[in-house]
Amino acid sequence: MDFFGKPRRDSVAFSCFYCDCDQVIEMADELLLPMPDDKKKALEEEEDIISKAIGEFGKWQLLVTFLLSLFNVPCTWHIFAPTFHSAERDTWCARPDNFKNVAPSLWKNCTGQLSDFCTMLDVRNVTESDLCFYSEGLDRVTCKNWEFGGQGETIISEFNLVCDRKSLNSFGEMMFLAGVAIGGLVCGILSDKYGRKRTLMASVLIQSLLGTVIAFSPWFLMYAILRAALGFISVSVVFSGFVLSIELVGGNWRTVAGISYLFPVSLSYMSIAGIAWLLREWRHLQLAISLPGWIIPESPRWLLAVGRTEEVMVVLEKAAKANGRDLPPNIDKQLMPESSEEPAENVNVLDLFKTTQMRKKTMCLFLIWFSVYLVYYGLVLNLGNIGGNLYVNSVLQGAVEIPAVAISIFILLKGGRRWPLSLTMIISGVACACTLPLYLFNNLQWVTTSLAMLSKFCISSSNAVMPVFTAELYPTTIRNIGVGAANVSAGIALMLVPLRSTRACRCRCWRFSASWGGLSVLFLPETGGAPLIETIKEVKHVERIGEEDKRETKRINNNCCT
């Protein structure tokens, strides 16, 4: 049967999938970290009704989280597409009609374009046969048009983004990143207000439409504006899908679902290299990656948090049927709020700063997201400086992330969230710092490359752990707003990455950023194995209990001293 509880007799593949699913889940359960008895007992008392009804993880959750993770594929393609849209090509000033038969290499050599193709020798009064004999004494003139080598058109060749227009290429990418920074917060608010499913499916539809329209952009300004809108929407797809994934499962499976959600990112880096190699025209590539999505269920935890219990029952019935479970008796009554007159929480961005603990969490997460994105994408963009084939480098870049993401699952299950995230960020910063003195020694290039790959490996692990940790720190009613707000600081970091600077300056920035970000993680509470908080009221209740415990401890200590 499918995840909506309907039998599927038309697919042998799906039958095999469901036959083996229980065995896979049982094997994975054996690998999960056993919790201490006292902690396990506390969790049993606070176990949420959703996990009780459909189980922490089953066939339904496996299929839905897998489908959700695939939404990352077109998003990653759109993020990485400008690498191929604006791929550098051999460039020279356009040959006049009377010189069309001159070979490009001879044309560049005889017109003084070997080091500068923005200007050339004025050969308007020179014939083709005398081109290379009367070059001395000629004035240089500014080129108005250019020709480009290689196959297919890029945005650089089509919109002439060279010489005095070269900076427009960076402007186009900055527009996309600005859209990412703003979109994470705005779409987070919409997702917490109208639901994960509505926001996700609307974003996927708009993403496909925008991606298609971009492929037909007649002007660069239109291309840049649409890319900004695409960045705004793409981050909504990623975060809405991510939050929905971890809300569909329970217990330690949140770690598995949250980290596994990022596996397609690495595969997307590798696959777009093959697509771009086959489709050398940037418009054809843009059309190919603008793919539609599919239908998924709403988050039952969000529905429960906002008081829509009837819709929760519909989702739970389908999930329980797919998982081969029976819903607990009187589940509909258990889902009802304690007070039917109590209104659902109305949340906004200011709720991230409403309490002392929420303020501390939010500020620390802002610094962490800024640091991780600055180092991660700083290394990604600078991998192009290692030379070699662009398409091969793209494949290798994706391949190095696969073990980092996979290992992150086992590290989190055994070591929680705080220390793995903190250590991977600090090690990444230290590895960056160690490369600085090695640039003076050409014969130690392999050491420099190894340290850079170690830094990339560690920060890739941090990038996988960070969203899971962030989502667990915020209650359900404001989870998407929290993740989206943290993405604003990440967007600022992204906009700083393309800025020109020396290699030493970049490494110092990455080192300090990763180190301070790693240390700030230690100011946050551990969330591994703890149940998800549903409302802000629960946060206040936990804080009030913590304050009472502190006052009681202080009173006892004072009595002991006297």
Secondary structure, DSSP 8 states (H G I E B T S, - for coil): --TTS----S-HHHHHHHHHHHHHHHHHHHHS----HHHHHHHHHH--HHHHHH-SS-HHHHHHHHHHHTTHHHHHHHHHTHHHHT----EEE---GGGTTS-HHHHHHHTT-SS-SSEEE--TT--STTTTTS-TT--EEE-S-EEE-SSS--HHHHHT-SGGGTHHHHHHHHHHHHHHHHHHHHHHHHHHHH-HHHHHHHHHHHHHHHHHHHTT-SSHHHHHHHHHHHHHHHHHHHHHHHHHHHHSS-TTHHHHHHHHTTHHHHHHHHHHHHHHHH--SHHHHHHHH----------HHHHHHTT-HHHHHHHHHHHHHHHT----TTHHHHHS-S-TTS------GGGGGSSHHHHHHHHHHHHHHHHHHHHHHHHHHHGGGG-S-HHHHHHHHHHTHHHHHHHHHHHHHHH-SHHHHHHHHHHHHHHHHHHTGGGG-GGGHHHHHHHHHHHHHHHHHHHHHHHHHHHHHS-GGGHHHHHHHHHHHHHHHHHHTTS---HHHHHHHHHHHHHHHHHHHTTS---TT------HHHHHHHHHHHHHHHHHHHHHHHHHH-
